Amino acid sequence: MTLHLLIPVKHLSHAKRRLAPVLAEQERQALALHLLHGVLQVAQQAQQQLNAAAIVVSPDPALLALASTYNLIPLPEAPAPPSGYELRVTSYAEPTLNAALEQATAFAASRHASAILILPADLPLLTLADVTRLWQASQQLYAARAMVIAPDSQEQGTNALLVRPPGALAYRFGPGSFQRHCQQARARGLAWHIDRSPRLELDVDLPADLEHWLAIERADQTPALESSQFKETIMHDDRQTVALDEAAEAFLDQPGLLMRLGTVGGDGYPQVTPIWYLYEDGIFWITTASDRVKARNMLARPQVGFAIDSDQRPYRGISARGQARLVSEGEAARPMTRRIAARYMPAGQLEAMVDALMEAPRAIFAIDASRVVRMGSW
């Protein structure tokens, strides 16, 4: 798969006008150029280390020349989008951001791009680690069409957008774009994941953004931001077709019980993992980070076995085996992830745990159990 980064840049003379109350025109241009250099440097690193390609689309010849110095691909922004693309113009008779991105996407598709990552030119805390994380998250979504999106701090704008394949999503940048992109992904049946990053959430559009960034620069807090991500806890989701009696169902509903799930690895040996679960109406539900070995095992070899037992008197449990199947992934996994976590987490900590779990793409699996056996004293 080939990742293409798209970096749209407007005329330098039009940059950062919403900062006019605090910066003079020359200062705004200097700021925009400084931010752009940082993003171009990260794009250059992505080309070198991720085997990606980076395209800078702009109507400004000077900025296109700057892109070339970073060995990035300069793409002059067309005065009108190619046939079939929507055209909206600003008061300067230039194509809007969405039209420019459609043009760049068509160009990337002609180069056989498999995925598109759109990065604004004003992300002061962007690092190669962010690009790598977004790229890896997209690969951890198993659907043929997928979206990974990073919102701004208000969850209004879109500060990074990865779409595969190119053209799977129509761009809707502008105020409220985060919700519009998420709604569109849901409507089009894409698997999608939200990346809430303390670095990517900051862009510099308003005086408050500028003040925030300068405070971070002064305090040198970037390392703390990089280490602030939650460590993930593993969870799973299963379905069972064998009816259990009331006693067994009451046992499975006890709080604190863990499922010990066994999946078959590529070497033929079992991999066993303790996980949280939810049993409801004959179905065992589990959720896991999509990149876990057990998720890959279940996709390649759906045969699984599991046990759920208690270490308190009277010692009892069940053992089962059956077939696992992928039910949902990405943001579509959030509702069931919340329901499973609610069995194990206090109400006051539930949402924080769910947000932590959803930082990486998740997958919901269902296990259709063909055989269930009681163990111990019943």
KAVENGI-V872180 format. One line per field, one symbol per residue. ss: DSSP state (2 for helix, 1 for strand, 0 for the rest). phi: phi as a letter, one per 20 degrees, with the letter a starting at -180 (. if undefined). psi: psi as a letter, one per 30 degrees, with the letter a starting at -180 (. if undefined). A space follows every 50 residues. Layout:
# KAVENGI-V872180
ss = ???
phi = ???
psi = ???
This chain:
# KAVENGI-V872180
ss = 00111111100222002220000022222222222222222222222220 00111111002222222220001111000000000000100000102222 22222222220000111110000000022222222222200000011111 10000001111111000000000000222222222222001111000000 00000022222222222220022222000000000000000000022222 22000000111111000001111110011100111111100022222222 00111111100000011111111111111122222222222000002222 2222222000011111111111111100
phi = .dededceceggfdflffegfccfgffffffgffffgfffffffffffdd lecccddaeegfffffgffemeeecffffbfggndfdcdefeldffgfff ffffffffffemfebcdecfecdfdfcffffffffffffeeeffcbcccd effeldedeabdcbfgnfcefcfpgmfgfffffffffemffbcededfef fdddddgfffffffffffeleggfffeeffeeeebbbcccdefdffffff ffeffnfdededddefenefddcfbfbcdblmcedccbffefgffffffe cffccbccbdedfffbrccbbrdebfdbbmffefgfgffffffcdfgfdf fffffffefdgdcddddefebccfcned
psi = kjkkkkjkklkefgkhffgeffkleeeeeeeeeeeeeeeeeeeeeeeefg hlkkkjklfjeeeeeeeefghljkjkkkfkllkfkkkklafghlkleeee eeeeeeeeefghkflkjkklghjfgkleeeeeeeeeeeffkflfklkkkj laffheljfkjkkklkffkkkhlakgfeeeeeeeeeefgkkkkkjjkfef fjlieleeeeeeeeeeeefhgeeeefgfkkkkkkllklkkfkklleeeee effkkfkkkjkklklfgflkkkkklllkkkhgkkklklkfgleeeeeeee jfklllkklkgkkkklalkllakkkkellbfffeeeeeeeefffkleffe eeeeeeegfkklkklkjjkfkkkkkaj.
